[in-house]
Amino acid sequence: MPKTSRRELLKGSSALLAGATLAPAFSTRVLSAAPPAAAATPELIAAAKKEGKVVWYTSVDLPLAEKVAKSFEAKYPGIAVRVERTGAERVFQRIGQEYGSNISAVDVANSSDAAHFIVWKNQGWLEPFMPEDVAKFYPAEHKDPDGAFASFRVWACIIAYNTSLVKPEEAPKSFADLLDPKWKNKIVKAHPSYSGTIMTATYQMQRDLGWGYFEKLAAQSVMQVQSSADPPKRLALGERAVMADGNEYNIFQLKETGRPVEPVYATEGSPLIVGPTGMFKRAPNPNAAKLFCHYSFTPECQQLIIDVGGLRSMHPQTKEKEGRRPWKDVKVMKDDPAAVEKMSEDIKQRYSKLFKV
């Protein structure tokens, strides 16, 4: 089956995106009033148990995704979570292909590219649903005004180094430092055509630093990998001394298990990554989908993604893990999902040309 591009999915909605005014982390044109806050009522739980399962498409790391699934299943016995985990760009392609072929398979989706939810919402594919925790506790910039999606997870795309190969005083402190000739053949980096995180990060960096920065970085003979989870793994193995981009949460996980890695928060600011969650109108298990969305934003689940997944939560009733830089102290670049959506094809093409991959 031919792939469905972002550009094709945007037919009929490009005008909405072009005229959207966004605030960090995301916003879309308000189409209707948000639905009322929804609780996990006995009636909803009974209806979800009757369906017996929920299908979750996600780009969350598989170990964390499985822990979230197991936690939900323990809380609501009789409802199985089928985790379909792959890279964000592949999640996007898969849902586009399924909906284009009139296949209804996905109940709930999570992506590391917030722009995907703008497309899905503008196509009319998302079912408005407002979990009570989102309604009560989440800041306005982290929930869609129509209740179509909200920030399930937040993190930074960061630099990091291998402490066995690089001394702290010699480690890069900024993106500009990565252009030093001493790092040639010593850098690993992920690709925006595979990773939603890297697509978002590449947009923010080319906006703030310019494409000239990437042109110079490409001259450093960078090891190119796919997923934003790959650079931290290669770094920990000592295959490269420094990573130019990658998930903050993977570095936390590796460091906290004794691996020789150290995060670096660039002086220019680290790209801000937002991973929303939402449910689909044609969900085959609509009640289980609502219950799973409700659970996803509870303090219980949000603390799990912090403690186990190394992620950041916008729920004020969660606690940050000791030893990690507090989120309030992280300088981040501004997110702009609508701009990412408009520029995605150009970003992929220019990036591939520069890095020859």
Secondary structure, 3 states (H helix, E strand, C coil): CCCCCHHHHCCCCHHHHHCCCCCCCCCCCCCCCCCCEECCCHHHHHHHHHHCEEEEEECCCHHHHHHHHHHHHHHCCCCEEEEEECCHHHHHHHHHHHHHCCCCCCCEEECCCCHHHHHHHHCCCEECCEEHHHHHHCCHHHECCCCCCEEEEEEEECEEEECCCCCHHHCCCCCHHHHCHHHCCCEEECCCCCCHHHHHHHHHHHHHHCHHHHHHHHCCCCEECCCCCHHHHHHHCCCCCEECCCEHHHHHHHHHCCCCEEEECCCCCECEEEEEEEEECCCCCHHHHHHHHHHHCCHHHHHHHHHCCCCECCCCCCCCCCCCCCHHHCCECCCCHHHHHHHHHHHHHHHHHHHCC
